[in-house]
Amino acid sequence: MAQALSSSEAQVTAFEMRQSPEGRLARYARGRVAYFWARQWLTLIGALSLALLETVATGVAVAALALLGEAVDCTALRQVPRWQRQGRGFARIRAVTTLTAGFQALTISGCILVTLGNTAGVDASFFAFAFLIAAAINAGVVMPYHPPAARTRLAIYMLAGAGYLGADVALAGGLDPHHGYEVMGVLLMAYSARIFLQLVVDSERAHVRSSRDLLTGARALAQSNQDLFESQREARQLALVARHANDSVIMQDSRGTIVWVNDAFVQTTGYSAAEAVGQSVGRLLNGDETSAETVAAIRAAVKDGRPLRSEILNYAKDGRKIWVETNIVPISDDRGLTETVIAIERDITDAKSHALEMTRATSRAKEGARAKAAFLATMSHEIRTPMNGIIGMSDLLSETALAPQQREYVSAIHTSAEALLRIINDILDYSKLDAGKMGMAEDPFNLARCIRMSADLLRGSARDKGLFLDICHDGPLPDVVVGDEGRVRQVLLNLLGNAIKFTDAGGVTLHVSVENKTASHVLRITVSDTGIGVPADRAACIFDQFEQADVATTRKYGGTGLGLAISRQLARRMGGNLELAPGDVSGSVFVFTFEAGTQQKHDRAAPRQPEGTGSPNLEGTKILLAEDNRTNSLLIARYLSDLEITLWFAGDGAEALDLVAQHRPDIVLMDMSMPVLDGISATQVIRQMDGPQPHIIALTANAFDSDRAACLAAGMDDFLPKPVRKADLLAALARCSRGDKPLGSPPRLRVSRNEQAEEAVNWTSQPASGTTSGRSTRSSGL
């Protein structure tokens, strides 16, 4: 089919090329050249006639003149194909061939005039005019192919005949009767020639039209056959697709009756094609639990002639429930009325079951997360509450006069409690990081002081083991950086603590370097030790949760194995990383990098300073302690025993409300978890009371950020997590005396991105730190 269409297209194209002006000119040239000798028979007959009737010279002269014109014209016409191939302009070729045609007509006219001039009598004139009319007919035949050449020839022939008649009348001295006969004869022959030429031209035009119509019709027929073939092939392909598709295909008429189904429908529903055809889809597949709203939506879409995609519950022949995704496509006729409805249905029963299982799994995961959070909160509260008493009482006991052995016992109690507290804090921190709930502060702080304080906290432990603890740096450190000082200190304490714990001889070196950028500082802190190191086969997993170097290490040194995992996540939260540097030297080298922001010069806020630990001036202050744990109440009372204050005790939230209404205290130390009425609810009631409002400080064993947010939302002013240290309590009370409200503080400073930070001068740590003018020195404490 495609070949037939291509052939028809080629025939139409070739025909149109032949009928174009260029094509007709080429055909004219070929025809004139091809029939050159055929035309010369007329010339030969005329020349022989003149030679016999007149003189041989006359015949030869006429023949020579006629051949000259034909030779010139045909010589030019032979060049037409070559000129066309060379790309010469059509107008130029037509002009040249028109000139040669005119020259050929002039030679023929000359022959006729020679004949008339050398003969006498009406017969010769008639012969000459007959010859002229024959030439005119020959010229007119080519009118459809080269109109300018034909018109030029006819014009020349007409002028030749008119010239001869005029000359003959003039020579005769006037009109004779034979002139009239000549004129009448010429007019009759001219009219006959015109009729003949008109018929030839009309016949040619009709032939061209019919040929074009035939070719166009053939092309249209070939195109129709091709379209029909493509339609049939497409229909066969669609039929194969529909029949063998994995999705069910249902064809219905305008009344909703099934007229055809494919094999997938039979496999899915269990109904054979014979059982389905003639049935209604709704009566065949719908059931008790099929959505009436979905059925109504499908019917409305079919009625409106618009497609619809939906999900619907169907029933198989054996009663099984089948969830299908159906795509309804109504097909309308020329009048816009629905004549066929095609439904393509996909079995999504398994997908529905999977989605339901995923929903259940998500619900279980959320419930597990809630249970985990509740467990951690309960664990934090239940463990921190007694630990508050243990640590607090051991602190108070250590301040009394004790024998050396007793002081050793108290120190052991305090150390054990602190170790347990670190374990709890590690678990809670890791839980926050794992849940993505730990935010990073962006506050200005003094980097040198942060490093020095971290080392000072562990210098005693190093001294007790006879280890040196060095701090050194390559160059000056920035005076103030912006970041989370607490988290930086947490990572440093973990690295330094591990280094001291796993080192028995030698010591620990902390090295600091900084790369200053336009809007930030990239800090690199290396902690190296001379301890037991990390085995090569364990280096890849020591940052995993609950992992340590080996089991023997766990038994000897203890710990949860969460410290490094937490520290790495904190470092990455600060735009850096924590890695174990490879090396052949003994011990281990940890590299802690993080990014800290800079401060603009015009926004140079002083870094936070540590709050004083001295006793605040609270003379005459009325304080209410709402705490259900007797040990914690006793501990707080001992912490405040040196202050000239009035202290009341409440065992639950309801009792605290009564005492607040009765005594109007200045400060309320409010435990969050109490019987009868918890601290959050009690605070909300207090904030609704008339009169002066107390400064409320939360005391809680729940150390989550959500607990802090709950305290703020309830109207509390400060937050003290358990175990409560005396220094922290006194600092909170000092904030009360100043009117500070940490829970309602302004937003933290953001990192500056606009100005180059200035480099601070070389800082010098305390003499005990082992660093002077940026060069590392060593102090073992021995």
ZAMARGU-4260 file (C-alpha; in steps of 0.2 Angstrom, whole numbers, plus 5000, padded with zeros to 4 digits):
<rodrens>
0) 5000/5000/5000 | 5014/5012/5004 | 5022/5008/4987 | 5006/5012/4978 | 5004/5028/4987
5) 5022/5033/4983 | 5020/5028/4965 | 5004/5039/4964 | 5013/5053/4972 | 5027/5052/4960
10) 5015/5052/4945 | 5006/5067/4951 | 5023/5076/4954 | 5029/5071/4937 | 5013/5077/4928
15) 5013/5094/4937 | 5031/5096/4932 | 5027/5092/4914 | 5012/5105/4915 | 5022/5119/4923
20) 5029/5133/4911 | 5046/5126/4912 | 5040/5108/4908 | 5029/5114/4894 | 5044/5124/4887
25) 5055/5108/4888 | 5041/5098/4879 | 5040/5112/4865 | 5058/5111/4862 | 5059/5092/4861
30) 5043/5091/4850 | 5050/5104/4838 | 5067/5095/4837 | 5059/5078/4835 | 5047/5083/4821
35) 5060/5093/4811 | 5060/5082/4796 | 5042/5078/4797 | 5039/5097/4794 | 5051/5097/4780
40) 5040/5086/4769 | 5028/5101/4767 | 5043/5112/4763 | 5050/5099/4750 | 5032/5097/4742
45) 5031/5116/4740 | 5049/5118/4733 | 5046/5104/4720 | 5029/5112/4715 | 5037/5128/4712
50) 5052/5120/4703 | 5040/5111/4691 | 5027/5125/4689 | 5039/5140/4689 | 5057/5138/4689
55) 5070/5127/4698 | 5079/5142/4705 | 5063/5148/4713 | 5060/5131/4721 | 5078/5130/4727
60) 5077/5147/4734 | 5061/5144/4744 | 5068/5127/4751 | 5084/5135/4756 | 5076/5150/4765
65) 5064/5138/4774 | 5078/5126/4780 | 5088/5141/4786 | 5074/5147/4798 | 5071/5129/4804
70) 5089/5126/4807 | 5091/5142/4817 | 5076/5138/4828 | 5080/5120/4831 | 5098/5123/4835
75) 5092/5135/4849 | 5079/5122/4854 | 5092/5108/4856 | 5101/5119/4869 | 5085/5121/4880
80) 5088/5105/4891 | 5106/5110/4894 | 5101/5128/4898 | 5088/5121/4911 | 5101/5110/4919
85) 5113/5124/4920 | 5100/5134/4930 | 5098/5148/4917 | 5082/5158/4920 | 5066/5153/4913
90) 5062/5170/4906 | 5078/5171/4897 | 5076/5154/4889 | 5059/5158/4883 | 5064/5175/4876
95) 5078/5167/4866 | 5067/5153/4859 | 5053/5166/4855 | 5066/5176/4845 | 5071/5160/4835
100) 5053/5156/4832 | 5050/5173/4825 | 5065/5171/4814 | 5058/5155/4808 | 5042/5163/4804
105) 5050/5177/4795 | 5059/5164/4783 | 5042/5155/4780 | 5034/5172/4776 | 5049/5176/4764
110) 5046/5160/4755 | 5028/5164/4753 | 5032/5182/4747 | 5045/5174/4735 | 5032/5163/4728
115) 5019/5177/4726 | 5032/5188/4718 | 5038/5175/4705 | 5021/5169/4700 | 5006/5176/4692
120) 4988/5172/4693 | 4975/5168/4706 | 4980/5150/4707 | 4998/5155/4713 | 4990/5167/4726
125) 4979/5154/4732 | 4994/5142/4733 | 5004/5155/4743 | 4990/5159/4755 | 4986/5140/4757
130) 5004/5138/4762 | 5003/5153/4774 | 4987/5146/4782 | 4996/5129/4784 | 5011/5137/4792
135) 4999/5147/4804 | 4990/5131/4809 | 5007/5123/4813 | 5012/5138/4823 | 4995/5138/4832
140) 4996/5120/4837 | 5011/5124/4849 | 5001/5138/4858 | 4998/5128/4874 | 5017/5124/4876
145) 5025/5140/4871 | 5012/5154/4869 | 5025/5168/4865 | 5032/5159/4851 | 5015/5154/4844
150) 5009/5172/4845 | 5025/5179/4837 | 5023/5167/4822 | 5005/5170/4820 | 5008/5189/4820
155) 5022/5188/4807 | 5011/5177/4796 | 4996/5189/4798 | 5007/5204/4793 | 5015/5195/4779
160) 4998/5191/4771 | 4991/5208/4774 | 5007/5216/4767 | 5006/5205/4751 | 4987/5210/4748
165) 4991/5228/4751 | 5006/5227/4739 | 4995/5218/4726 | 4981/5231/4727 | 4994/5245/4725
170) 5002/5237/4710 | 4985/5233/4702 | 4980/5251/4703 | 4965/5247/4714 | 4954/5233/4719
175) 4949/5220/4707 | 4936/5206/4708 | 4949/5193/4711 | 4956/5203/4726 | 4939/5201/4734
180) 4939/5183/4731 | 4957/5182/4738 | 4952/5191/4753 | 4936/5180/4756 | 4946/5164/4753
185) 4959/5170/4765 | 4946/5174/4778 | 4937/5158/4776 | 4954/5148/4777 | 4959/5159/4792
190) 4942/5156/4801 | 4943/5137/4797 | 4961/5137/4804 | 4955/5147/4820 | 4941/5134/4823
195) 4954/5120/4821 | 4967/5128/4832 | 4953/5132/4845 | 4948/5114/4845 | 4966/5108/4847
200) 4969/5120/4862 | 4953/5116/4870 | 4956/5097/4867 | 4974/5099/4875 | 4967/5108/4890
205) 4953/5095/4892 | 4966/5082/4891 | 4977/5090/4904 | 4962/5092/4916 | 4956/5074/4914
210) 4974/5068/4916 | 4976/5079/4932 | 4959/5073/4938 | 4964/5055/4935 | 4981/5056/4943
215) 4973/5066/4958 | 4960/5053/4959 | 4972/5039/4959 | 4983/5047/4972 | 4967/5050/4983
220) 4962/5032/4980 | 4980/5026/4985 | 4979/5038/5000 | 4962/5031/5005 | 4969/5013/5003
225) 4984/5017/5013 | 4973/5025/5027 | 4961/5010/5026 | 4976/4999/5027 | 4983/5008/5042
230) 4966/5009/5050 | 4964/4990/5048 | 4982/4987/5055 | 4979/4999/5069 | 4962/4991/5073
235) 4971/4974/5072 | 4985/4980/5084 | 4972/4988/5096 | 4962/4972/5096 | 4977/4962/5100
240) 4982/4974/5114 | 4965/4974/5121 | 4963/4955/5120 | 4980/4952/5128 | 4981/4967/5140
245) 4984/4963/5158 | 4970/4976/5162 | 4952/4971/5160 | 4944/4980/5145 | 4925/4981/5144
250) 4915/4988/5129 | 4897/4994/5133 | 4884/5001/5122 | 4874/5017/5127 | 4863/5008/5138
255) 4877/5001/5149 | 4876/4983/5141 | 4892/4974/5139 | 4896/4970/5121 | 4914/4963/5123
260) 4927/4959/5136 | 4945/4953/5135 | 4954/4938/5142 | 4960/4948/5157 | 4942/4952/5162
265) 4938/4934/5162 | 4954/4930/5173 | 4950/4943/5185 | 4932/4941/5188 | 4929/4923/5184
270) 4915/4927/5172 | 4917/4920/5154 | 4914/4931/5139 | 4898/4923/5136 | 4892/4926/5153
275) 4897/4944/5153 | 4890/4949/5136 | 4873/4956/5137 | 4874/4959/5156 | 4875/4976/5165
280) 4892/4980/5173 | 4883/4985/5189 | 4872/4970/5191 | 4887/4959/5186 | 4901/4966/5197
285) 4894/4977/5211 | 4890/4971/5228 | 4884/4976/5245 | 4900/4986/5250 | 4901/4994/5233
290) 4901/5013/5235 | 4884/5021/5229 | 4893/5038/5227 | 4906/5030/5215 | 4892/5021/5205
295) 4883/5038/5204 | 4898/5047/5198 | 4902/5034/5185 | 4884/5035/5178 | 4884/5054/5178
300) 4901/5054/5168 | 4894/5042/5155 | 4878/5053/5154 | 4888/5069/5151 | 4900/5060/5139
305) 4916/5064/5150 | 4930/5052/5155 | 4932/5047/5173 | 4945/5039/5183 | 4940/5031/5200
310) 4942/5016/5211 | 4928/5005/5215 | 4925/4988/5224 | 4919/4974/5213 | 4915/4956/5217
315) 4921/4941/5207 | 4910/4926/5202 | 4916/4917/5217 | 4912/4931/5229 | 4929/4938/5231
320) 4931/4956/5234 | 4941/4965/5220 | 4947/4983/5221 | 4949/4990/5203 | 4955/5006/5197
325) 4943/5010/5182 | 4945/5022/5168 | 4929/5026/5160 | 4930/5033/5142 | 4913/5037/5133
330) 4914/5038/5114 | 4901/5050/5105 | 4894/5049/5088 | 4893/5064/5075 | 4878/5070/5085
335) 4887/5071/5101 | 4877/5056/5109 | 4886/5042/5118 | 4886/5027/5108 | 4900/5016/5116
340) 4908/5016/5133 | 4925/5008/5135 | 4931/5004/5153 | 4949/4999/5157 | 4950/4992/5174
345) 4966/4987/5184 | 4966/4975/5199 | 4973/4985/5213 | 4968/4973/5227 | 4986/4969/5232
350) 4990/4988/5231 | 4976/4992/5242 | 4981/4978/5255 | 4999/4985/5254 | 4993/5003/5257
355) 4982/4997/5272 | 4997/4988/5279 | 5008/5003/5277 | 4995/5013/5285 | 4994/5001/5300
360) 5013/5000/5300 | 5014/5019/5300 | 5002/5020/5314 | 5012/5007/5324 | 5028/5016/5321
365) 5020/5032/5327 | 5013/5023/5342 | 5030/5016/5345 | 5038/5033/5344 | 5025/5039/5356
370) 5029/5024/5367 | 5047/5027/5365 | 5046/5046/5370 | 5034/5041/5385 | 5047/5028/5390
375) 5062/5040/5389 | 5052/5054/5398 | 5047/5041/5412 | 5065/5034/5413 | 5072/5052/5414
380) 5060/5057/5427 | 5061/5041/5437 | 5080/5040/5437 | 5084/5059/5438 | 5072/5061/5453
385) 5082/5049/5465 | 5098/5054/5457 | 5094/5072/5462 | 5094/5067/5480 | 5110/5056/5478
390) 5121/5069/5469 | 5114/5083/5480 | 5116/5074/5496 | 5134/5068/5491 | 5138/5086/5487
395) 5131/5092/5504 | 5140/5078/5513 | 5157/5082/5505 | 5156/5099/5512 | 5155/5092/5530
400) 5170/5087/5541 | 5173/5069/5535 | 5187/5056/5539 | 5198/5052/5524 | 5189/5035/5522
405) 5172/5043/5523 | 5177/5056/5510 | 5182/5042/5499 | 5165/5034/5501 | 5156/5050/5497
410) 5168/5053/5482 | 5164/5035/5475 | 5145/5039/5477 | 5146/5055/5468 | 5157/5048/5454
415) 5145/5033/5451 | 5130/5045/5451 | 5139/5057/5439 | 5143/5041/5428 | 5125/5036/5428
420) 5119/5054/5424 | 5131/5054/5409 | 5124/5038/5403 | 5106/5045/5404 | 5111/5061/5395
425) 5119/5051/5381 | 5104/5041/5378 | 5092/5056/5378 | 5104/5066/5367 | 5105/5051/5355
430) 5086/5049/5355 | 5084/5068/5351 | 5097/5067/5337 | 5089/5051/5330 | 5072/5059/5329
435) 5079/5075/5322 | 5072/5086/5336 | 5089/5093/5342 | 5091/5111/5337 | 5108/5120/5336
440) 5110/5137/5344 | 5118/5152/5336 | 5125/5163/5350 | 5141/5172/5351 | 5154/5165/5362
445) 5172/5165/5366 | 5181/5151/5358 | 5197/5151/5368 | 5187/5151/5384 | 5176/5137/5378
450) 5191/5126/5375 | 5200/5131/5391 | 5185/5128/5402 | 5182/5111/5393 | 5200/5106/5397
455) 5200/5113/5415 | 5185/5102/5419 | 5195/5086/5415 | 5212/5093/5421 | 5209/5085/5438
460) 5206/5068/5430 | 5222/5069/5420 | 5232/5074/5435 | 5225/5060/5445 | 5231/5048/5432
465) 5248/5057/5431 | 5244/5062/5413 | 5249/5079/5404 | 5235/5089/5396 | 5241/5101/5383
470) 5232/5114/5373 | 5241/5122/5358 | 5236/5131/5342 | 5244/5137/5326 | 5240/5155/5327
475) 5228/5168/5334 | 5210/5162/5336 | 5195/5173/5333 | 5189/5183/5348 | 5170/5179/5346
480) 5162/5166/5335 | 5144/5162/5333 | 5137/5145/5336 | 5132/5132/5349 | 5144/5134/5363
485) 5136/5120/5373 | 5137/5107/5359 | 5155/5112/5355 | 5159/5109/5374 | 5150/5093/5374
490) 5160/5086/5359 | 5176/5092/5367 | 5172/5084/5384 | 5168/5068/5376 | 5184/5068/5366
495) 5195/5073/5380 | 5186/5062/5392 | 5189/5047/5381 | 5207/5051/5378 | 5210/5052/5397
500) 5200/5037/5401 | 5209/5026/5388 | 5227/5033/5392 | 5237/5026/5406 | 5254/5034/5402
505) 5259/5050/5393 | 5245/5062/5390 | 5233/5071/5379 | 5236/5085/5367 | 5222/5096/5360
510) 5227/5106/5344 | 5217/5120/5337 | 5218/5128/5319 | 5206/5140/5310 | 5203/5145/5292
515) 5195/5162/5291 | 5182/5164/5277 | 5171/5179/5273 | 5156/5174/5283 | 5162/5160/5294
520) 5177/5152/5302 | 5181/5133/5299 | 5188/5126/5315 | 5199/5111/5316 | 5202/5103/5333
525) 5213/5088/5334 | 5213/5077/5350 | 5228/5065/5351 | 5233/5053/5365 | 5246/5040/5369
530) 5233/5028/5375 | 5228/5010/5369 | 5222/5017/5352 | 5209/5009/5341 | 5212/4992/5332
535) 5212/4994/5313 | 5197/4981/5312 | 5187/4992/5323 | 5191/5009/5316 | 5176/5009/5304
540) 5163/5005/5318 | 5167/5015/5333 | 5156/5029/5328 | 5141/5017/5327 | 5129/5018/5342
545) 5133/5006/5356 | 5150/5002/5349 | 5166/5002/5358 | 5184/4996/5353 | 5181/4979/5360
550) 5172/4969/5373 | 5187/4970/5385 | 5187/4989/5384 | 5169/4989/5389 | 5172/4978/5404
555) 5187/4988/5409 | 5182/5006/5406 | 5163/5005/5405 | 5152/5017/5395 | 5137/5015/5383
560) 5146/5017/5367 | 5135/5032/5362 | 5148/5046/5365 | 5156/5046/5348 | 5140/5043/5339
565) 5132/5058/5347 | 5148/5069/5344 | 5149/5065/5326 | 5131/5069/5323 | 5133/5085/5333
570) 5148/5089/5322 | 5139/5086/5306 | 5124/5097/5313 | 5137/5111/5315 | 5143/5109/5297
575) 5158/5099/5300 | 5163/5081/5305 | 5171/5070/5317 | 5184/5057/5311 | 5197/5045/5317
580) 5214/5050/5308 | 5224/5035/5302 | 5241/5033/5308 | 5255/5021/5314 | 5259/5030/5330
585) 5252/5023/5347 | 5236/5030/5353 | 5222/5038/5343 | 5219/5054/5334 | 5202/5062/5333
590) 5199/5077/5321 | 5184/5087/5325 | 5179/5101/5312 | 5164/5113/5313 | 5159/5129/5305
595) 5156/5144/5316 | 5149/5161/5311 | 5156/5178/5312 | 5149/5194/5320 | 5148/5211/5311
600) 5158/5225/5319 | 5143/5236/5322 | 5134/5221/5330 | 5147/5215/5342 | 5138/5208/5357
605) 5148/5201/5371 | 5149/5183/5373 | 5139/5175/5387 | 5149/5174/5403 | 5147/5160/5416
610) 5135/5165/5430 | 5142/5167/5447 | 5140/5154/5460 | 5140/5165/5475 | 5124/5167/5485
615) 5112/5180/5478 | 5105/5193/5489 | 5087/5187/5492 | 5085/5194/5510 | 5066/5194/5514
620) 5061/5184/5498 | 5046/5172/5500 | 5049/5155/5491 | 5037/5141/5489 | 5044/5124/5485
625) 5031/5112/5476 | 5039/5095/5476 | 5032/5078/5480 | 5048/5069/5484 | 5054/5072/5502
630) 5072/5069/5498 | 5072/5082/5485 | 5063/5094/5496 | 5076/5091/5510 | 5090/5094/5497
635) 5083/5111/5491 | 5080/5116/5509 | 5098/5112/5513 | 5104/5122/5497 | 5094/5137/5503
640) 5098/5136/5522 | 5111/5150/5522 | 5099/5162/5514 | 5088/5174/5524 | 5072/5169/5516
645) 5054/5162/5520 | 5052/5144/5513 | 5035/5135/5512 | 5033/5117/5506 | 5019/5109/5495
650) 5017/5091/5492 | 5006/5092/5476 | 5000/5105/5464 | 4983/5108/5473 | 4992/5112/5489
655) 5003/5123/5480 | 4988/5133/5473 | 4982/5135/5491 | 4999/5141/5497 | 5001/5154/5483
660) 4984/5161/5486 | 4987/5162/5505 | 5005/5168/5506 | 5008/5176/5488 | 5026/5170/5487
665) 5039/5180/5476 | 5046/5164/5469 | 5038/5147/5466 | 5050/5132/5463 | 5037/5121/5453
670) 5040/5102/5450 | 5032/5097/5434 | 5027/5080/5439 | 5016/5079/5455 | 5001/5070/5461
675) 4983/5078/5461 | 4988/5092/5450 | 5004/5093/5440 | 5016/5108/5439 | 5010/5113/5421
680) 4992/5114/5426 | 4996/5122/5443 | 5006/5136/5434 | 4991/5139/5422 | 4979/5141/5436
685) 4992/5153/5445 | 4993/5164/5430 | 4975/5166/5430 | 4974/5173/5448 | 4972/5191/5451
690) 4986/5201/5460 | 5004/5200/5459 | 5012/5186/5450 | 5026/5175/5457 | 5042/5171/5447
695) 5040/5152/5443 | 5055/5141/5440 | 5052/5123/5434 | 5060/5109/5443 | 5059/5094/5431
700) 5067/5077/5428 | 5061/5078/5410 | 5075/5086/5400 | 5067/5087/5383 | 5065/5103/5373
705) 5047/5099/5372 | 5046/5100/5391 | 5055/5117/5391 | 5042/5123/5377 | 5028/5117/5388
710) 5034/5127/5403 | 5035/5142/5392 | 5018/5139/5386 | 5011/5137/5403 | 5018/5154/5409
715) 5034/5148/5418 | 5049/5160/5419 | 5064/5148/5421 | 5069/5130/5419 | 5080/5119/5430
720) 5082/5101/5425 | 5086/5088/5438 | 5097/5083/5446 | 5098/5101/5452 | 5115/5108/5458
725) 5116/5121/5471 | 5126/5133/5459 | 5112/5131/5446 | 5098/5134/5459 | 5107/5150/5466
730) 5110/5156/5448 | 5091/5154/5444 | 5087/5163/5460 | 5099/5177/5455 | 5090/5178/5438
735) 5074/5180/5448 | 5081/5195/5458 | 5087/5203/5441 | 5070/5200/5433 | 5078/5189/5419
740) 5066/5176/5410 | 5077/5164/5400 | 5062/5155/5394 | 5055/5171/5386 | 5072/5178/5380
745) 5074/5187/5363 | 5078/5176/5347 | 5096/5171/5346 | 5108/5180/5336 | 5110/5174/5318
750) 5126/5171/5309 | 5133/5186/5300 | 5137/5184/5281 | 5142/5202/5277 | 5159/5206/5284
755) 5176/5199/5286 | 5179/5194/5304 | 5194/5202/5313 | 5207/5190/5320 | 5209/5192/5339
760) 5227/5194/5347 | 5235/5178/5353 | 5227/5172/5368 | 5236/5165/5383 | 5227/5151/5393
765) 5229/5149/5412 | 5247/5143/5417 | 5240/5126/5422 | 5233/5123/5404 | 5251/5121/5397
770) 5249/5134/5383 | 5259/5151/5382 | 5259/5162/5367 | 5252/5149/5356 | 5266/5137/5359
775) 5263/5120/5367 | 5270/5117/5384 | 5268/5103/5396 | 5262/5101/5414 | 5259/5084/5421
780) 5253/5090/5438 | 5266/5078/5446
</rodrens>
